[in-house]
Structures are given as structure tokens and as C-alpha cells.
């Protein structure tokens, strides 16, 4: 496994190779989550914070208890939570 990591990362040091792989993984996860966030922002025409407030207040243009609205809320909240988590992890390493 170590040989594969050092070959893939073109780094002779195993520890450096592992850090590089983990860093690249976090970058890819953050990028994918940002794309999903962007898609929700385009769909709803607002940020998650705005959506969340309107969802909780019942002031969305749609019924907050509608399956699509509720599903989007829970998925978007998960995405935002993971994005914060991965961004925080990455900032600890750099």
C-alpha cells in the first residue's frame, strides 16, 4: 500500500504521500459539495441561511411540508454541515 501511495503521489516519503492523498481528497469533497450548494442556490434563488429561515418561518413560496421542499432542506443542510466539517479539517492541515 505504501509503495502505491508513493508512486501515485510521486513522493518518496510515505507520510508526505498520505498527507497529499488526504488533502487532495478533501479538496475534491469540498468542490463537489460546493457544486451541490450552487445547484440548490440556483434552484431556490437564495442561500441556505435564507432558505432555512423561510422554511422554518413558513414563508417560502411553497409549503414547507411539501415532500420536495422538506427533502431539499434536509439534503442541503447535510451538504452545508459536511462542507463546514471538511473545510475546517482542511484549514487545520494548511
C-alpha positions in Angstrom: 0.0 0.0 0.0 2.8 2.4 0.9 4.5 1.7 -2.5 1.3 2.5 -4.3 0.8 5.8 -2.3 4.4 7.0 -3.1 4.0 6.1 -6.7 0.7 7.7 -7.2 1.8 10.9 -5.5 5.3 10.8 -6.9 6.6 11.4 -3.4 9.3 9.2 -1.9 8.2 9.8 1.7 5.2 7.7 2.8 3.9 10.2 5.3 4.1 13.0 2.8 2.3 10.9 0.3 -0.5 10.1 2.7 -1.0 13.7 3.6 -1.1 14.6 -0.1 -3.8 12.0 -0.8 -5.9 13.1 2.2 -5.5 16.8 1.2 -6.5 16.0 -2.4 -9.5 14.0 -1.2 -10.7 16.9 1.0 -10.3 19.3 -1.9 -12.4 17.1 -4.2 -15.1 16.6 -1.5 -15.2 20.4 -0.8 -15.5 21.1 -4.5 -18.3 18.6 -5.0 -20.2 19.9 -2.0 -19.9 23.5 -3.3 -21.3 22.4 -6.7 -24.3 20.8 -4.9 -24.8 24.0 -2.9 -24.6 26.1 -6.0 -27.3 23.9 -7.6 -29.6 24.4 -4.6 -28.9 28.1 -4.6 -29.9 28.3 -8.3 -33.0 26.2 -7.8 -34.3 28.2 -4.8 -32.8 31.6 -5.7 -31.3 32.0 -2.2 -28.6 30.9 0.2 -29.1 28.0 2.6 -29.4 30.5 5.5 -32.2 32.3 3.7 -33.9 29.1 2.7 -33.6 27.7 6.2 -35.2 30.8 7.7 -38.1 30.9 5.3 -38.5 27.1 5.7 -38.8 27.4 9.5 -41.0 30.6 9.3 -43.2 29.0 6.7 -42.7 32.0 4.3 -41.4 30.0 1.3 -43.3 30.3 -1.9 -44.1 26.6 -1.4 -45.5 24.6 1.6 -42.6 23.7 3.9 -44.2 20.3 4.5 -44.2 19.5 0.8 -42.0 16.4 0.2 -39.7 18.2 -2.3 -39.2 21.2 -0.1 -38.5 19.1 3.0 -36.2 16.7 1.1 -34.3 19.7 -0.3 -34.0 21.2 3.2 -32.6 18.0 4.8 -30.2 17.3 1.9 -29.0 20.9 1.7 -28.5 21.1 5.5 -26.4 17.9 5.3 -24.3 19.4 2.5 -23.7 22.6 4.4 -22.7 20.6 7.6 -20.3 18.4 5.6 -18.9 21.5 3.8 -18.2 23.2 7.1 -16.6 20.0 8.5 -14.3 19.3 5.6 -13.3 23.0 5.3 -12.5 23.1 9.0 -10.4 19.9 8.6 -8.5 21.3 5.6 -7.8 24.6 7.4 -6.2 22.6 10.3 -3.7 21.0 7.9 -2.6 24.1 6.0 
